[in-house]
Amino acid sequence: MGSLDAMIDTVSSKMNGITINNLPAYMNYSVTYSNDMPIKEHHLLAKNTTETYKVRVEYRTDIEETDLPSSVENKSFSFTVTYIQADNTAVTRPTPPILKVVSGSYNSGTGTYSYNDTSAFRSDTYRENIKTITLEEEINIPDNAVASWDVGQAQNGNVMAYVMVNSDDNTKYDLYIQGDGKLYANADSKFLFANLTGVDVINNIEVLNTSNVSNMYGMFYQTGYNSTSFTLDLGDKFDTSNVENMGSMFSSTGYSSPVFTLDLGNKFDTSNVENMGSMFSSTGYSSTVFTLNLGPKFDTSKVTNMQNMFRSTGHDSLVFTLDLGNKFDTSSVEDMQSMFQSTGYSSTVFTLDLGNKFDTSSVENMYGMFYNTGRSSTVFTLDLGSKFDTSNVVNMTSMFSSTGRNSTIFTLKLGSKFDTSNVENMTAMFQYTGYANTTLELDLSTFDFSSVTTYSNIFTGMRSTGKIWVGDATAQSWILTNSGNSYLTSANVLIKGT
């Protein structure tokens, strides 16, 4: 901190005492301002102020074994900035190139946003006709650009977008979004790539700095919806550690793509997210081969809303697998309505692994949670595990309706904590569950029907050749009296252990 305005005269980086021209292939090294902006000569340091620099040394993972050193190497780095008194060549350090907010209206009653931005490339002229998106860290708009716009928060030209005619289809466009030195996503990044339905690919997604984003609601909503070849790999730099809202983030992303892959990468940290409602709803809907990799940091411990989270995800996939992993902690979730409804609907081989932290002890609403899940699977297995605690649930309407409906080999394990003592609504709860299995057996030995007031069609589709196991004579009597299914008699509604 000085009493005079100063400016940077020289900037020097050295490795082992020698000016750095080339780094070893196995590492990255950089020094920037604290906001990741580059340090350049003539940048002004106003009097009575201080500056903070960020030093980053990283070992690269995208290398070949031959790029590694054959023996131990010691590296020492030094960075020097020399200041002199400012003169008329001094320039104010540029403001970070941050994308502006995409407009959308918020409904406080439902906690959702509505997309309504038609500015720049989101106008009707371009929105559905963009084939590729390319992100870049240098502004260079060619003379033959069809149109260009300032899409930065500061509106000073430090974030620009332009479109070019696509080389393969002159009715379509390629979109370029460029930042001056860097490209930062806005803290409010809702609908950033939403409704760009014709997109086949997003290039250089790693250029986009997302470390300060808190809202990603609908960020990729319907992105690539009409594309037949859209995949999305977020890479290893898509930092979501400060995000709180991921509602509808990937809803209907790659909807029409027959082979859809979504890889969230190893920096997709969800430890602060509270809303995942409809996050993957209809993602890869038409994909016959669907792959979803949640990555190692998909932590859901703070999430309260998972309504529709995987609804119709991979709907048309013939072989569907979803492994929620060991960080899918649902202990704070209150609403799981339709969470897995129609997930893997068309899959002939369906696998859903809820992981070891699928704790439902705070959930109150499970309406339609597994409705139509794995409906077309010929071999269906669903094990809810030892933490599927339903003691606070009041609504189980259609919870397992048509689950594994076409399965001839059907297994449903509800677990030891499937407590229904507070459930009031069981309408159509097991309607056509595992219907194709003529010898279907349901173990309902933990069921308490004492609070149930609404229950029409609860066992519709259950055959006389199937069996229901209950825990006591009270539960047996309730089913025989209230099921409305003439095929259920004391011959196939049996007390377990007798």
N, C-alpha and C positions, 0 to 999 in steps of 0.2 A: 504494500500500500504506500503510495507516494503522494507528494503534494503537487506534482505536475502530470499532465496528460502524457502518456507514453505510447509507443507503438512497437510492434515486433520488427526487429531488424533482420535477424537470422534465425533459422530453425535447423537443428542438426540432430540426427539420430545415428548412433554408432553401435556396432556389435564387436565386442573384444577390441575396442579402441579404434576400429576402422569404420568409416562412413558406410552405411548400409546401401548397397546397390542391389544385392540379391539375397534373399533369405533362404535358409535350408528348406527343402521341399516339405518337411514334416511339421513346420510351424508357421503361425501368423503372429505378427507383432505390429502394434499400432499405438500411437499416442494422439489423443483427440481432446477437445473440450469436454466438459462433463456431460454435455448433451449429444455427444458423438460427432459434432461438427468438426471439420478439419481445421487445423491451425495453420495460418498462412501469414506471410510477411505483410507488414503495414496494417495488421489488425490493431485497432485502438484499444488501449487499456486506460480508461478514464481515471483521473486522479481520485484518490481516496477509495479506490475499489480494489478488489482482489479477484484472482482468476483460479479456477480449479481445473486440473487436467486429469484425464483418465488414461492409464497405461494398461494395455491388454496384451498378454502373451498367451497364445492358444496352441495346443497341439492338434494338428489336423487329423481327421479320421477318414478323409476321402483320398487316401494315398495307397500306393502299392508297397509291398514289402521291400522292394528294391530302393524305395525312397528313404528308408530308415538308415540311421548311421550304423556302420559295422562295428563300432566300438564306442566307449563312453566319450561324450563331447561336453565340454563346459562352455556355456555361452553367457556373456555379461553384456547388458544393454545400458546405454546411457542416452539421455535426451536433454538437449540444451536449447533454451529459448533466450535470445538476447534482445533486451529492450533498449530503445533510445528515446530521447525526447521527441514527442510527436510533432510532425510538420504537416504541410498541406497535402501530403500524399497518404496520410492516415485514413483508414476506412473503418467504419463501424462494423463490428463482426456481424455477418448476416444472420437474420432470423432463421430458425430451422424451417426447412421446407416441409410443411405439414399439410396434408390433404384437408380440404374443407369438409364440413359435416354434410352428409346426404340428408335432405329434408324428409321428414316423416312425422306423422301425427301420433300422439301417445294416448292410449285409453287407460286411464287410471283404474277403471273398474275391472278390466281384464288383464292389465299389466302388459299389454301388447302394443306394438307400433303398426301403423299403416304406411306403406311406401307411397310417396306422392311427388318424387323429384323427377322433373322432366327437363332439367337444365343440361347444357353442354351435350356430351355424348349419350346422355340418358333420354334425349328427346325421341319422339316417335320415329324420326328419320333414321337414327342409328341404333337404338337400344337393342332391337331384335336382330340386327344385321351385322353385328360385330363377330368376327370369326376367331380372332386371336387378341390377347392382351399381353403387352410386353411392358415390364417395369424397368426403368433405367435411372442411373444416378447422375446423368449429365443432360442438360437441356440443349437440344440440337434439333430444331424443327425444320424439315426440308422445305424448299420452295414449292414443291408440288403437293404439299399436304392439302387434303380436301377441306379441312377446317381445323382450327385450333382454339383452345380455351385456357384461361387461367383457372385452375381447379384447386388453388392453394388457399389455406385459411387466411393468410396475410393479404392476398390479392395484390401482390407486388411482383409477380412473374417468377417466383422461385419454385412453383410447381405448375407444370403445364401439361396439357393433354392434346393430342392431335390424332386424326384418322387418315389412313391411306387406303386407296382402293386395293382390295385383296387380289393377289396375282392370279389366283385360280378361279375366282368368281367375281366379275366386275360389278355385281349387284351387292357385294358384301364388303366389309371394311376390316382393317387391322387397326387396333387402338394402341397407342403408346402413351404411357404416363411417365413423366420425367421430373425428377427433383434436382435442385442445384446442389450437387455434391452428395446429398443424401435424399432419402424419401421416407417420410414419417407418416404413419397412419394416425388419424385424429384420435384423441382419447374417446370420442364418440364415433365409432366406426360402423354404426348400424347401416345395413343395406349397401355397403361399399361396392360390392360387385353384383348386387341383386338385379334380377330381371334382365340380365344380359344373356338372354336365352339361347343365342346361337353360338356361344363361345365353345371352341374345341379345346383350347389350352390357355393357361396363364403362364407366361414365361417369366423367369427371374423373380419368382415370388420371394426369394430370399433377400432381395433388395429392400423390401418393405419392412421398416422397423416398427414392430408392434408392441414394443416393451412398455409403452405408457397407455395402452388402450384399456379402458374399463368396460366398454359396451361393444359387443360384437353381435348384437341382435340382428338376425337376418343377413349377416355379412355376405354369405354365398347363396342366399335364397333364390332358387330357380336359375342359378348360374349354370349355363350349359344345358338347360332344360330340353331343348330341341336337338342338341348335338347327338350324333350317333357314335362319337369317339372321345367323349370327354372323360378325363381322369384328373385327379387333383392330388398332388404330393406337396405338402406344406414344408418339407425339408427340415433342416436342423437349426433354423434361425427364427422360426415363427413363434415368438415369445408371447405367451398368454398369461404370464404369472400375475398380472394385475387385473385381469378380466373378471367381472362379477356377473355379467349377463350374456349368456350364449343361447338364449331362446331363439328357435328357428334358424340357427346359424347355418346349417347345411340342409334345411328343408327343401326338398325337391331338387337338390343339386344333382346334375347328371341324370335327370329323370328318365330320359329316353335312350341313354347309352346302353347297348347290349352287353358290353364288358366294362364294368365300372369299378375303379379302385380308388379308395380314399385312404391316404396315409397321413396321419396327423403329425408324424415326426416326433423327435425326442425332446422338443422344447414346448410341446403343447401341454402346459402346466395348468390344470384346472382347480388348483387348491383353494382359490378365492371365489369360485363361481357359485352363485346361489340359484340361478335360474337356468335350467336345461330343458324347459318345456318345448316340445316339438323340435328338438335340436337336430335329429336325424330323420324326421318324418318324411317318408317317401323318397329318401335319398337312394339313388340308384334303383328306382322303382322297376324299370324295365330290364335291368341287367340280369341276364341268365347266369352270369358268373360274377358274383358280387363279393368284394373283399373290403373289409373295414378294419383297419389297424388303429386301435386307440392309443398306442404308444405307452411308454413306461411311466408317464406322469399324469395319467388321467385319474386324478384324485377328486372324488365327489363328496368329500366329507362335510362340505358346507351347503350342499345343494338342498333346497326345500321343495322345488317343483320339478318333477319329471313327467308331467302329463304329456302323453303322445310322443315321448322322447324317441322311441324306435318304431312308431306306428308306420306300417307299410314299408319299412326299410327292407331293401332287397326283395320286394314283393314277388317279382317274377324269377328270382334266382332258383335254378334247379338244384343246386347244392348250396345250402346256406349254413354258415357257421358264424356264431357271434360269441366271442369269449370276452367277458367283462373284466377279467383280470383280478389282481389282488389289491387294487386300490379303489375299486368301485364300492365305496363305503356309502351306504344309503341311510345311515342312522338318523340323519336330520330331515329326510324327505317326508313330506306330509301328503303329497298328492301324486299317485301313480295311475291315475285314470288313463286307460287305453295305452299304457306305456309300451306294450308289445303287441298291440292289436294289428293283426294281419302281417306281422313280421315274418319274412320268409314264407309267405302265403303259398307260393307255387312249388316250394322245395319238396322234392321227393325224398331227400335225405336232409333232415333238419337237426341241427345241434345248437342248443343254447346253454351256455355255461355261465351261471350267475356269479361265480367266484365265491370267495370265502368271507366277504364282507357285505353281502347283500342283506342288510339288517333293516327290517321293515317295522320296527317297534314304534315309530312315530307316525306311520301312515294311517290316514283316516278314510281315504277314498281309493278303492281298487276297481271301480266301475270299468268293465270291459278290458281289464288289464291284459289278459291273454286271449281275447276274442279273436277267433280265426287264425291264431298263431300256428304256423306250420300246418295249415289246413290240408294241403295236398300231400303231405309226407306219408309214405307207406310205412316207414319206421319212425315213430315219434317217441322221444324221451324227454321228460321235463322233471328234474329233481330240484325242488325248491330249497333244499338244504336245511341246516340246523338253526339259521338265523332269520328264517321267514316267519317273524312274529306278527301275528295279525290281531293282537289283543285290543288295539285301538281302532280297528277298522269298523265303520258303520255301514258302508255300501260295497257290496260284492256283486251288483247287478251284472249279468253276462260275463262274469270274470273268466270262466273257462268255456264259454259258448263256442261251439264248433272248433275248439282247440284240437288239432290233430284229427280232424273229422274223417279224413279218408285213410287213416292209418289202420292197417290190419294188425300191426304189432305196436301196441300203445302202452306207454308206461307214464304214470303221473304219481310222483311222490310228493305229498304235501308237507312232510316233515313233522317234527314233534311239537312245533310251536304254532301250528295252524289253529289258533284260538278264535272261535266265532261267537264268543259270549256277548259281544257288544254289537254284532251285526244285526241291522234292522231290515236290510233289503237284499234278498237272494234271488230276485227275479231272473229266470233263465240262466242261472249260475252254471249249470252243467248241461245246457241244452245242446244236444248233438255232439257232446264231447266224445272223441274217439269213436264216432258212430259206426265206422266200417268194421270195427272189432266186435264181432258177435258175442265174444265171451269177455267183454270188458269188465274189469273189477275196479271199483273205487273204494279206497280205504278212507272212510270218513270217521274213524274211531275217536278223533279228537273233537268232533263237532258238538256244539251246544246250540240248540235252536231256540232257546228260551226268549231271546230278544227279537227274533225275526217276526216282522209284521207283514212283509210283502214278499211273495215267493212264487208267483204264477210261472208255469213252464220250467220250474227249477230242474226237473229231470226229463224233459221232453226228449224223446229219441232213445231212451234207455230200453233195452230189449229184455224179454223174459229170460234169455240165456245169459244175461249179465248178472253181476253181483255187486251189492253195496254192503260194506262192512261198517257197522256203527259200534259205539262204545258201550251203550246200555239200552235197556228196554224203553226208556223215555225217548231217546233219539229214534229208535225203531218205530215206536208208535207215532211219533210226529211225522215221519216220512210216509208211513202207510196211510195216515189220515189226510195229509196235506199235499202230497206230490201231484195228484191229479193224473197219475200214470197207472193205468189198470194192469200193466205188466209187472208192477212192483208189488210183491206179496211177501208174506213171511217166509216163503221158500227161497227168495233171493235177496231180501233185506235182512242181513244176519248180524247177530251180536258177536263181535270178535272175541275169540277165546272160549266160546261155548260149543 
